[in-house]
Amino acid sequence: MNWATREAAKDLRKEQDAANAIEKSVREARLKDSRGMELFEQLHAWMERQAKSYNEQMQKRMIEVGEIKIFGGMDSHHYFQVSDASHARSPMKISYRAADHRITVECGAGQKQYTLTVGDNENVYYETPYHQLRTIEELGEELMSFWKGAQF
């Protein structure tokens, strides 16, 4: 193989790799746009089910999960709160910003952030800052334990 053939093949591969990367980025952005709010709603529903089950087992209302609300103008976000019915513990606010596909969690125990990411199989997950993927159930359990572990 001569120089021209070798270099042309190498450059064509680079161009194809760049085109593939752009196509992948566009596909992932579409998945995040279409699935982000849906996953946030699934997290909300999971927390509602867990609170209801916990309250039934405790035989009294102890955990409340608020409705999803929207806040803000151009930089708006959706959020809901999980709170202690007795108000002995600070509520946990869980926000989703579609603009950056990020969940922010704030409560007495501190703050956490999770970024929406697309896995190899094109399933959409929330990812910890340590690049650990979380299903809705795993994320919900982590957040409820984080909130419940707060001492105030």
ZADO-1210 file (C-alpha; in nm, 4 decimals, padded with zeros to 6 digits):
<atoms>
<atom x="00.0000" y="00.0000" z="00.0000" code="MET" pos="1"/>
<atom x="00.1438" y="00.3356" z="-00.0953" code="ASN" pos="2"/>
<atom x="00.1488" y="00.6553" z="00.1106" code="TRP" pos="3"/>
<atom x="-00.1551" y="00.8182" z="-00.0592" code="ALA" pos="4"/>
<atom x="-00.3733" y="00.5105" z="-00.0080" code="THR" pos="5"/>
<atom x="-00.2621" y="00.4671" z="00.3523" code="ARG" pos="6"/>
<atom x="-00.3124" y="00.8359" z="00.4435" code="GLU" pos="7"/>
<atom x="-00.6455" y="00.8607" z="00.2615" code="ALA" pos="8"/>
<atom x="-00.7728" y="00.5524" z="00.4464" code="ALA" pos="9"/>
<atom x="-00.6553" y="00.6980" z="00.7779" code="LYS" pos="10"/>
<atom x="-00.8193" y="01.0364" z="00.7095" code="ASP" pos="11"/>
<atom x="-01.1437" y="00.8747" z="00.5913" code="LEU" pos="12"/>
<atom x="-01.1526" y="00.6740" z="00.9168" code="ARG" pos="13"/>
<atom x="-01.1050" y="00.9965" z="01.1176" code="LYS" pos="14"/>
<atom x="-01.3876" y="01.1658" z="00.9262" code="GLU" pos="15"/>
<atom x="-01.6158" y="00.8653" z="00.9784" code="GLN" pos="16"/>
<atom x="-01.5297" y="00.8505" z="01.3499" code="ASP" pos="17"/>
<atom x="-01.6096" y="01.2229" z="01.3855" code="ALA" pos="18"/>
<atom x="-01.9410" y="01.1778" z="01.2017" code="ALA" pos="19"/>
<atom x="-02.0263" y="00.8788" z="01.4229" code="ASN" pos="20"/>
<atom x="-01.9446" y="01.0795" z="01.7366" code="ALA" pos="21"/>
<atom x="-02.1711" y="01.3650" z="01.6253" code="ILE" pos="22"/>
<atom x="-02.4521" y="01.1216" z="01.5410" code="GLU" pos="23"/>
<atom x="-02.4139" y="00.9535" z="01.8808" code="LYS" pos="24"/>
<atom x="-02.4179" y="01.2899" z="02.0601" code="SER" pos="25"/>
<atom x="-02.7351" y="01.3988" z="01.8777" code="VAL" pos="26"/>
<atom x="-02.9039" y="01.0629" z="01.9469" code="ARG" pos="27"/>
<atom x="-02.8134" y="01.0817" z="02.3173" code="GLU" pos="28"/>
<atom x="-02.9356" y="01.4427" z="02.3449" code="ALA" pos="29"/>
<atom x="-03.2702" y="01.3385" z="02.1953" code="ARG" pos="30"/>
<atom x="-03.2975" y="01.0470" z="02.4373" code="LEU" pos="31"/>
<atom x="-03.2225" y="01.2742" z="02.7330" code="LYS" pos="32"/>
<atom x="-03.4738" y="01.5342" z="02.6121" code="ASP" pos="33"/>
<atom x="-03.7461" y="01.2753" z="02.5607" code="SER" pos="34"/>
<atom x="-03.6819" y="01.0607" z="02.8689" code="ARG" pos="35"/>
<atom x="-03.5547" y="01.3068" z="03.1336" code="GLY" pos="36"/>
<atom x="-03.8881" y="01.4311" z="03.2624" code="MET" pos="37"/>
<atom x="-04.0365" y="01.0827" z="03.2318" code="GLU" pos="38"/>
<atom x="-03.7653" y="00.9422" z="03.4609" code="LEU" pos="39"/>
<atom x="-03.8156" y="01.2285" z="03.7058" code="PHE" pos="40"/>
<atom x="-04.1873" y="01.1441" z="03.7156" code="GLU" pos="41"/>
<atom x="-04.1011" y="00.7770" z="03.7698" code="GLN" pos="42"/>
<atom x="-03.8786" y="00.8754" z="04.0631" code="LEU" pos="43"/>
<atom x="-04.1643" y="01.0812" z="04.2085" code="HIS" pos="44"/>
<atom x="-04.4086" y="00.7897" z="04.1679" code="ALA" pos="45"/>
<atom x="-04.1593" y="00.5479" z="04.3267" code="TRP" pos="46"/>
<atom x="-04.1206" y="00.7790" z="04.6278" code="MET" pos="47"/>
<atom x="-04.4984" y="00.8152" z="04.6611" code="GLU" pos="48"/>
<atom x="-04.5377" y="00.4354" z="04.6654" code="ARG" pos="49"/>
<atom x="-04.2606" y="00.3960" z="04.9228" code="GLN" pos="50"/>
<atom x="-04.4045" y="00.6686" z="05.1474" code="ALA" pos="51"/>
<atom x="-04.7509" y="00.5114" z="05.1272" code="LYS" pos="52"/>
<atom x="-04.6136" y="00.1667" z="05.2104" code="SER" pos="53"/>
<atom x="-04.4025" y="00.3032" z="05.4976" code="TYR" pos="54"/>
<atom x="-04.6989" y="00.4956" z="05.6408" code="ASN" pos="55"/>
<atom x="-04.9212" y="00.1866" z="05.6197" code="GLU" pos="56"/>
<atom x="-04.6624" y="-00.0273" z="05.7967" code="GLN" pos="57"/>
<atom x="-04.6104" y="00.2367" z="06.0659" code="MET" pos="58"/>
<atom x="-04.9914" y="00.2722" z="06.0892" code="GLN" pos="59"/>
<atom x="-04.9700" y="00.6500" z="06.0800" code="LYS" pos="60"/>
<atom x="-04.8818" y="00.9255" z="05.8387" code="ARG" pos="61"/>
<atom x="-04.5098" y="00.9897" z="05.8763" code="MET" pos="62"/>
<atom x="-04.3753" y="01.0674" z="05.5284" code="ILE" pos="63"/>
<atom x="-04.5392" y="01.2991" z="05.2766" code="GLU" pos="64"/>
<atom x="-04.4436" y="01.3349" z="04.9118" code="VAL" pos="65"/>
<atom x="-04.5602" y="01.6563" z="04.7477" code="GLY" pos="66"/>
<atom x="-04.6785" y="01.7024" z="04.3929" code="GLU" pos="67"/>
<atom x="-04.4375" y="01.7901" z="04.1132" code="ILE" pos="68"/>
<atom x="-04.4327" y="02.1666" z="04.0656" code="LYS" pos="69"/>
<atom x="-04.2553" y="02.3988" z="03.8265" code="ILE" pos="70"/>
<atom x="-04.0451" y="02.6932" z="03.9374" code="PHE" pos="71"/>
<atom x="-03.8857" y="02.9775" z="03.7451" code="GLY" pos="72"/>
<atom x="-03.8941" y="03.1372" z="03.4060" code="GLY" pos="73"/>
<atom x="-03.6285" y="03.0817" z="03.1419" code="MET" pos="74"/>
<atom x="-03.4190" y="02.8633" z="03.3730" code="ASP" pos="75"/>
<atom x="-03.7197" y="02.6786" z="03.5099" code="SER" pos="76"/>
<atom x="-03.7067" y="02.3445" z="03.6817" code="HIS" pos="77"/>
<atom x="-03.9488" y="02.0874" z="03.8161" code="HIS" pos="78"/>
<atom x="-03.9338" y="01.9826" z="04.1776" code="TYR" pos="79"/>
<atom x="-04.1113" y="01.8006" z="04.4572" code="PHE" pos="80"/>
<atom x="-04.0505" y="01.7646" z="04.8281" code="GLN" pos="81"/>
<atom x="-04.0406" y="01.4702" z="05.0629" code="VAL" pos="82"/>
<atom x="-04.1182" y="01.5738" z="05.4170" code="SER" pos="83"/>
<atom x="-04.1697" y="01.4411" z="05.7642" code="ASP" pos="84"/>
<atom x="-04.5378" y="01.4786" z="05.8581" code="ALA" pos="85"/>
<atom x="-04.4348" y="01.5932" z="06.2076" code="SER" pos="86"/>
<atom x="-04.1929" y="01.8512" z="06.0601" code="HIS" pos="87"/>
<atom x="-03.9198" y="01.7285" z="06.2943" code="ALA" pos="88"/>
<atom x="-03.6850" y="01.6837" z="05.9977" code="ARG" pos="89"/>
<atom x="-03.6052" y="01.9313" z="05.7199" code="SER" pos="90"/>
<atom x="-03.7762" y="01.8406" z="05.3931" code="PRO" pos="91"/>
<atom x="-03.5854" y="01.6975" z="05.1005" code="MET" pos="92"/>
<atom x="-03.6265" y="01.8952" z="04.7781" code="LYS" pos="93"/>
<atom x="-03.5620" y="01.7083" z="04.4553" code="ILE" pos="94"/>
<atom x="-03.5291" y="01.9267" z="04.1444" code="SER" pos="95"/>
<atom x="-03.4943" y="01.8371" z="03.7776" code="TYR" pos="96"/>
<atom x="-03.3558" y="02.0861" z="03.5258" code="ARG" pos="97"/>
<atom x="-03.4255" y="01.9818" z="03.1693" code="ALA" pos="98"/>
<atom x="-03.1706" y="02.2312" z="03.0350" code="ALA" pos="99"/>
<atom x="-02.8755" y="02.0396" z="03.1794" code="ASP" pos="100"/>
<atom x="-03.0516" y="01.7068" z="03.2469" code="HIS" pos="101"/>
<atom x="-02.9571" y="01.7140" z="03.6136" code="ARG" pos="102"/>
<atom x="-03.1287" y="01.6242" z="03.9396" code="ILE" pos="103"/>
<atom x="-03.0288" y="01.8232" z="04.2462" code="THR" pos="104"/>
<atom x="-03.1225" y="01.7007" z="04.5916" code="VAL" pos="105"/>
<atom x="-03.1118" y="01.9251" z="04.8968" code="GLU" pos="106"/>
<atom x="-03.1943" y="01.8403" z="05.2568" code="CYS" pos="107"/>
<atom x="-03.0531" y="01.8710" z="05.6067" code="GLY" pos="108"/>
<atom x="-02.7916" y="01.6086" z="05.5198" code="ALA" pos="109"/>
<atom x="-02.6483" y="01.8250" z="05.2405" code="GLY" pos="110"/>
<atom x="-02.6725" y="01.8330" z="04.8644" code="GLN" pos="111"/>
<atom x="-02.6301" y="01.5724" z="04.5905" code="LYS" pos="112"/>
<atom x="-02.6415" y="01.5901" z="04.2129" code="GLN" pos="113"/>
<atom x="-02.7096" y="01.3288" z="03.9508" code="TYR" pos="114"/>
<atom x="-02.6709" y="01.3697" z="03.5764" code="THR" pos="115"/>
<atom x="-02.8853" y="01.1994" z="03.3161" code="LEU" pos="116"/>
<atom x="-02.6695" y="00.9759" z="03.1000" code="THR" pos="117"/>
<atom x="-02.7198" y="00.7247" z="02.8219" code="VAL" pos="118"/>
<atom x="-02.5751" y="00.3781" z="02.8749" code="GLY" pos="119"/>
<atom x="-02.4185" y="00.1561" z="02.6095" code="ASP" pos="120"/>
<atom x="-02.7559" y="-00.0082" z="02.5474" code="ASN" pos="121"/>
<atom x="-02.9178" y="00.3354" z="02.4962" code="GLU" pos="122"/>
<atom x="-03.1080" y="00.3061" z="02.8227" code="ASN" pos="123"/>
<atom x="-03.1189" y="00.6308" z="03.0169" code="VAL" pos="124"/>
<atom x="-02.9950" y="00.6414" z="03.3765" code="TYR" pos="125"/>
<atom x="-02.9037" y="00.8907" z="03.6432" code="TYR" pos="126"/>
<atom x="-02.5330" y="00.8945" z="03.7148" code="GLU" pos="127"/>
<atom x="-02.3570" y="00.9869" z="04.0378" code="THR" pos="128"/>
<atom x="-02.0574" y="01.2228" z="04.0386" code="PRO" pos="129"/>
<atom x="-01.8506" y="00.9017" z="04.0676" code="TYR" pos="130"/>
<atom x="-01.9920" y="00.7728" z="03.7352" code="HIS" pos="131"/>
<atom x="-02.2091" y="00.5047" z="03.8955" code="GLN" pos="132"/>
<atom x="-02.5341" y="00.4431" z="03.7086" code="LEU" pos="133"/>
<atom x="-02.8567" y="00.4329" z="03.9114" code="ARG" pos="134"/>
<atom x="-03.1925" y="00.2858" z="03.8218" code="THR" pos="135"/>
<atom x="-03.4969" y="00.4724" z="03.9522" code="ILE" pos="136"/>
<atom x="-03.5282" y="00.2259" z="04.2417" code="GLU" pos="137"/>
<atom x="-03.1589" y="00.2519" z="04.3314" code="GLU" pos="138"/>
<atom x="-03.1693" y="00.6306" z="04.3134" code="LEU" pos="139"/>
<atom x="-03.4880" y="00.6444" z="04.5200" code="GLY" pos="140"/>
<atom x="-03.3453" y="00.4188" z="04.7890" code="GLU" pos="141"/>
<atom x="-03.0245" y="00.6211" z="04.8022" code="GLU" pos="142"/>
<atom x="-03.2141" y="00.9495" z="04.8349" code="LEU" pos="143"/>
<atom x="-03.4607" y="00.8270" z="05.0972" code="MET" pos="144"/>
<atom x="-03.1755" y="00.6866" z="05.3062" code="SER" pos="145"/>
<atom x="-02.9787" y="01.0105" z="05.2606" code="PHE" pos="146"/>
<atom x="-03.2769" y="01.2157" z="05.3811" code="TRP" pos="147"/>
<atom x="-03.3740" y="00.9792" z="05.6618" code="LYS" pos="148"/>
<atom x="-03.0128" y="00.9753" z="05.7833" code="GLY" pos="149"/>
<atom x="-03.0156" y="01.3519" z="05.8395" code="ALA" pos="150"/>
<atom x="-03.0307" y="01.4353" z="06.2078" code="GLN" pos="151"/>
<atom x="-03.2287" y="01.7601" z="06.1638" code="PHE" pos="152"/>
</atoms>
